[in-house]
Amino acid sequence: MHLPLFRIFLFLLTFSHAVSATPPQVVVSIAPIHAITSAVMRGIASPKLLIEARTSPHDFHLRPSQLIALQSADLFIWVSPILEQGLAKVSARSSMQEKSLTLLEQAVIKKLKAREAGIWEDEKNHHNAQVDPHIWLSPSNAIEIARIITKRLSDIDSINIVHYRENLASFEQKVTMLEQVINTEFNLKGMPSYLVLHDAFQYFEKYFKLPAAGAVSIDPEHSPGVRRIQTLRNYIREHDIGCIFREPQLSDRMLNSISQGLEIQTGILDPIGNEGDSYTQLIQSLSQQLRNCKTSAE
């Protein structure tokens, strides 16, 4: 008489285990954070990348299919509305708040104040109140980001907690070795001073002690005025500036207008990286791009 009830109980027990064993659906805003998340989730599941690597996160707008992916996700990882401005409204929805992980809000992340555009001869006079959101370009921050993601994933997917922690340990080891690799293989000591089109690299510069001299613009979506362009051109003439860099997501028109007729190398620095690249590949690629500048200036 009680056999059917017993079978139903077994079915429900088996079903609950099957459901809980399903890895969480994770959506990540940008490629470098996706790379860190992928490292933590290796062998468990693949997170979905929301913003393509060649699209600037500053002017990204959600497509309907991407909105559906966000709504069905168990966890959404992004940096901040300061960076991914097009995601601010959807992330503020009550249905998204509990499953959104905003990295710039995490206390363990080392934050730097955003710098003003122009020449940074005295950096104390070239900061504003806003936080620089490009936090992942500091390897120490990357480790903290991986730890934050591991903790959040472990909370919602305890079955895989051991795997998450093992993957975290592997990621930490690889990133810890990065500094030695950069110093020995790329040897960026003695780099000439350089300019960037958009100030996205402060965390990388501070970590590896690089001589960035200034930025053309603080906002990649707004062109600088004629006076600033002339000031930068005069500075390049009067100082030993080896290179000026742009990001691949940005047009080279402004860079060419500044460098035209001057003895300065132009190049690309990519703070986002390629889709599918690991975090260490991103940092090594940045180092190689800077190394190319140093070699050209020698």
C-alpha positions as CSV (number, residue, x, y, z in Angstrom):
1,M,0.0,0.0,0.0
2,H,2.9,2.3,0.8
3,L,5.0,1.2,-2.2
4,P,3.9,3.9,-4.7
5,L,4.6,6.6,-2.1
6,F,8.1,5.1,-1.5
7,R,8.8,5.1,-5.3
8,I,7.6,8.7,-5.5
9,F,10.0,9.6,-2.7
10,L,12.9,7.9,-4.4
11,F,12.1,9.7,-7.7
12,L,11.9,13.1,-6.0
13,L,15.2,12.4,-4.1
14,T,16.9,11.4,-7.4
15,F,15.5,14.4,-9.2
16,S,16.6,16.9,-6.5
17,H,20.2,15.5,-6.7
18,A,20.1,15.8,-10.5
19,V,19.0,19.4,-10.3
20,S,21.5,20.4,-7.7
21,A,24.3,18.7,-9.7
22,T,23.7,21.0,-12.6
23,P,26.3,23.7,-12.8
24,P,25.1,27.3,-12.5
25,Q,24.5,29.4,-15.6
26,V,27.0,32.2,-15.4
27,V,27.1,35.3,-17.6
28,V,30.2,37.6,-17.6
29,S,30.3,41.1,-19.0
30,I,33.8,41.5,-20.5
31,A,36.5,39.2,-21.8
32,P,39.2,39.6,-19.1
33,I,36.7,38.9,-16.3
34,H,35.3,36.1,-18.4
35,A,38.9,34.7,-18.7
36,I,39.2,34.7,-14.9
37,T,35.8,33.2,-14.4
38,S,36.6,30.5,-17.0
39,A,39.7,29.6,-15.1
40,V,37.7,29.1,-11.9
41,M,35.0,27.1,-13.7
42,R,37.4,24.9,-15.7
43,G,36.1,21.4,-16.0
44,I,32.7,22.3,-14.6
45,A,31.0,24.6,-17.0
46,S,31.6,27.4,-19.5
47,P,30.5,30.9,-18.6
48,K,28.8,33.0,-21.3
49,L,30.6,36.2,-22.5
50,L,28.1,39.1,-22.9
51,I,30.2,41.8,-24.6
52,E,32.4,40.8,-27.5
53,A,36.1,41.6,-27.1
54,R,36.2,44.0,-30.0
55,T,33.3,46.0,-28.6
56,S,34.0,48.9,-26.2
57,P,32.3,48.2,-22.9
58,H,31.8,52.0,-22.5
59,D,29.1,52.2,-25.3
60,F,27.7,48.7,-25.3
61,H,23.9,48.3,-25.7
62,L,22.0,45.1,-24.9
63,R,20.4,43.1,-27.6
64,P,17.2,41.2,-26.8
65,S,19.0,37.8,-26.9
66,Q,21.5,39.1,-24.5
67,L,18.8,40.3,-22.1
68,I,17.3,36.9,-22.2
69,A,20.7,35.4,-21.3
70,L,21.0,37.7,-18.3
71,Q,17.5,37.0,-17.1
72,S,18.1,33.2,-17.2
73,A,21.5,33.4,-15.5
74,D,22.1,32.2,-12.0
75,L,25.0,34.6,-11.6
76,F,26.0,37.7,-13.5
77,I,29.5,39.1,-13.0
78,W,30.4,42.6,-14.1
79,V,32.8,45.4,-13.1
80,S,30.6,48.5,-12.5
81,P,28.3,51.0,-14.2
82,I,31.3,53.2,-14.5
83,L,32.7,50.8,-17.1
84,E,29.7,48.9,-18.6
85,Q,27.4,51.9,-18.7
86,G,24.9,50.1,-20.9
87,L,24.3,47.4,-18.2
88,A,23.5,49.8,-15.4
89,K,19.7,49.9,-15.8
90,V,19.2,46.1,-16.2
91,S,21.5,45.4,-13.3
92,A,19.5,47.7,-11.1
93,R,16.3,45.7,-11.6
94,S,15.1,43.8,-8.5
95,S,15.2,40.5,-10.4
96,M,18.9,41.0,-11.1
97,Q,20.2,42.4,-7.9
98,E,20.6,39.2,-5.9
99,K,22.4,37.4,-8.8
100,S,24.6,40.3,-9.8
101,L,28.2,40.4,-8.6
102,T,29.6,43.9,-9.0
103,L,33.4,43.6,-8.7
104,L,34.2,47.3,-8.1
105,E,32.1,47.2,-5.0
106,Q,34.2,44.5,-3.3
107,A,36.3,45.8,-0.4
108,V,39.3,43.5,-1.1
109,I,39.8,45.0,-4.6
110,K,42.6,47.7,-4.6
111,K,41.2,50.8,-6.3
112,L,42.9,53.7,-7.9
113,K,41.4,57.1,-8.6
114,A,40.8,57.9,-12.2
115,R,43.3,60.3,-13.7
116,E,42.4,63.4,-15.7
117,A,43.5,63.6,-19.4
118,G,46.6,65.4,-20.3
119,I,50.2,65.1,-19.1
120,W,50.7,63.6,-15.6
121,E,54.0,65.3,-14.6
122,D,52.5,65.8,-11.1
123,E,49.9,63.0,-10.7
124,K,48.6,64.5,-7.4
125,N,47.0,67.2,-9.5
126,H,45.6,64.9,-12.1
127,H,43.1,62.7,-10.3
128,N,39.4,63.1,-10.0
129,A,36.8,61.7,-7.6
130,Q,35.8,58.8,-9.8
131,V,37.4,55.3,-9.4
132,D,39.3,53.9,-12.3
133,P,37.3,50.7,-13.2
134,H,40.1,48.8,-15.1
135,I,40.8,46.8,-11.9
136,W,41.7,43.5,-13.6
137,L,45.0,44.8,-15.1
138,S,46.6,44.5,-11.7
139,P,47.6,40.8,-11.2
140,S,47.0,41.1,-7.5
141,N,43.5,42.3,-8.2
142,A,43.0,39.5,-10.6
143,I,43.7,37.0,-7.8
144,E,41.2,38.8,-5.6
145,I,38.6,38.7,-8.3
146,A,39.2,34.9,-8.7
147,R,38.7,34.5,-5.0
148,I,35.5,36.5,-5.0
149,I,34.1,34.5,-7.9
150,T,35.2,31.2,-6.2
151,K,33.3,32.1,-3.0
152,R,30.2,33.1,-4.9
153,L,30.1,30.0,-7.0
154,S,30.8,27.8,-4.0
155,D,27.8,29.3,-2.3
156,I,25.4,28.5,-5.1
157,D,27.0,25.3,-6.3
158,S,28.4,23.5,-3.2
159,I,28.6,20.2,-5.0
160,N,31.6,21.5,-7.0
161,I,33.2,23.5,-4.2
162,V,36.4,21.3,-4.3
163,H,36.8,21.8,-8.0
164,Y,36.4,25.5,-7.7
165,R,39.0,25.7,-5.0
166,E,41.4,23.5,-6.9
167,N,41.0,25.7,-10.0
168,L,41.5,28.8,-7.9
169,A,44.8,27.5,-6.5
170,S,46.0,26.7,-10.1
171,F,45.0,30.2,-11.2
172,E,46.8,31.9,-8.3
173,Q,50.0,29.9,-9.0
174,K,50.0,31.0,-12.7
175,V,49.3,34.6,-11.9
176,T,52.0,34.7,-9.1
177,M,54.5,33.5,-11.7
178,L,53.6,36.3,-14.1
179,E,55.7,39.0,-12.6
180,Q,58.8,36.9,-12.9
181,V,57.9,36.0,-16.5
182,I,57.3,39.7,-17.4
183,N,60.6,40.8,-15.8
184,T,62.7,38.1,-17.4
185,E,61.2,37.5,-20.8
186,F,60.0,41.0,-21.6
187,N,62.4,43.1,-19.6
188,L,60.4,46.4,-19.5
189,K,62.9,48.2,-17.4
190,G,64.2,51.2,-19.3
191,M,61.0,51.7,-21.2
192,P,60.8,55.1,-22.8
193,S,57.9,57.3,-21.6
194,Y,54.7,56.9,-23.6
195,L,51.2,58.3,-24.1
196,V,47.9,56.5,-24.4
197,L,44.8,57.5,-26.3
198,H,42.6,56.5,-23.4
199,D,43.7,56.0,-19.8
200,A,42.8,52.4,-19.3
201,F,46.2,51.0,-18.1
202,Q,46.9,52.7,-14.7
203,Y,46.7,49.4,-12.7
204,F,49.1,47.7,-15.1
205,E,51.5,50.7,-15.0
206,K,51.5,50.9,-11.2
207,Y,52.0,47.1,-10.8
208,F,54.9,46.9,-13.2
209,K,56.3,50.5,-12.6
210,L,56.0,51.7,-16.1
211,P,56.6,55.4,-17.3
212,A,53.3,56.4,-18.8
213,A,53.4,60.2,-19.4
214,G,49.7,61.0,-20.1
215,A,46.5,60.3,-21.9
216,V,44.8,62.0,-24.8
217,S,41.3,61.5,-23.4
218,I,39.7,60.2,-20.2
219,D,36.5,59.3,-22.1
220,P,37.1,57.3,-25.2
221,E,33.8,58.4,-26.6
222,H,34.7,62.2,-26.6
223,S,37.4,63.7,-28.7
224,P,39.9,66.1,-27.0
225,G,39.9,69.8,-27.9
226,V,42.4,71.5,-30.2
227,R,44.3,73.0,-27.3
228,R,44.9,69.6,-25.7
229,I,46.1,68.1,-28.9
230,Q,48.5,71.0,-29.4
231,T,49.7,70.7,-25.8
232,L,50.4,66.9,-26.4
233,R,52.2,67.6,-29.7
234,N,54.4,70.2,-28.0
235,Y,55.2,67.8,-25.1
236,I,56.2,65.0,-27.5
237,R,58.6,67.4,-29.3
238,E,60.1,68.6,-26.1
239,H,60.4,65.3,-24.2
240,D,61.7,61.8,-24.9
241,I,58.3,60.2,-25.7
242,G,58.9,56.9,-27.4
243,C,55.3,55.8,-28.3
244,I,51.7,56.6,-28.4
245,F,49.2,53.8,-28.1
246,R,45.5,53.3,-28.9
247,E,43.1,50.5,-28.0
248,P,42.0,48.2,-30.9
249,Q,38.3,49.0,-30.0
250,L,39.0,52.7,-30.8
251,S,39.6,54.5,-34.1
252,D,43.2,55.4,-35.1
253,R,42.1,58.8,-36.5
254,M,42.9,60.8,-33.3
255,L,46.1,59.0,-32.7
256,N,47.3,59.8,-36.3
257,S,46.3,63.5,-35.9
258,I,48.5,63.7,-32.8
259,S,51.5,61.8,-34.1
260,Q,51.5,63.2,-37.7
261,G,54.9,64.7,-38.6
262,L,56.5,63.7,-35.2
263,E,59.2,61.2,-34.5
264,I,57.2,58.9,-32.4
265,Q,56.1,55.2,-32.7
266,T,52.4,54.3,-32.8
267,G,51.0,51.1,-31.5
268,I,48.1,49.2,-29.9
269,L,47.6,48.3,-26.3
270,D,44.6,46.1,-25.6
271,P,43.2,46.1,-22.0
272,I,40.5,43.6,-23.0
273,G,42.3,40.9,-25.0
274,N,40.9,38.3,-27.4
275,E,37.9,36.1,-26.7
276,G,39.2,32.7,-25.4
277,D,42.5,34.1,-24.2
278,S,43.6,33.2,-20.7
279,Y,44.3,36.0,-18.2
280,T,48.0,35.3,-18.4
281,Q,47.9,35.6,-22.2
282,L,46.3,39.1,-21.8
283,I,49.0,40.3,-19.5
284,Q,51.8,38.8,-21.7
285,S,50.3,40.4,-24.8
286,L,50.3,43.8,-23.1
287,S,53.9,43.3,-22.1
288,Q,54.8,42.3,-25.7
289,Q,53.2,45.4,-27.1
290,L,55.1,47.6,-24.7
291,R,58.3,45.6,-25.5
292,N,57.8,46.4,-29.2
293,C,57.8,50.1,-28.3
294,K,61.0,49.8,-26.3
295,T,62.7,47.9,-29.1
296,S,61.6,50.4,-31.7
297,A,62.9,53.3,-29.6
298,E,66.3,51.7,-28.9
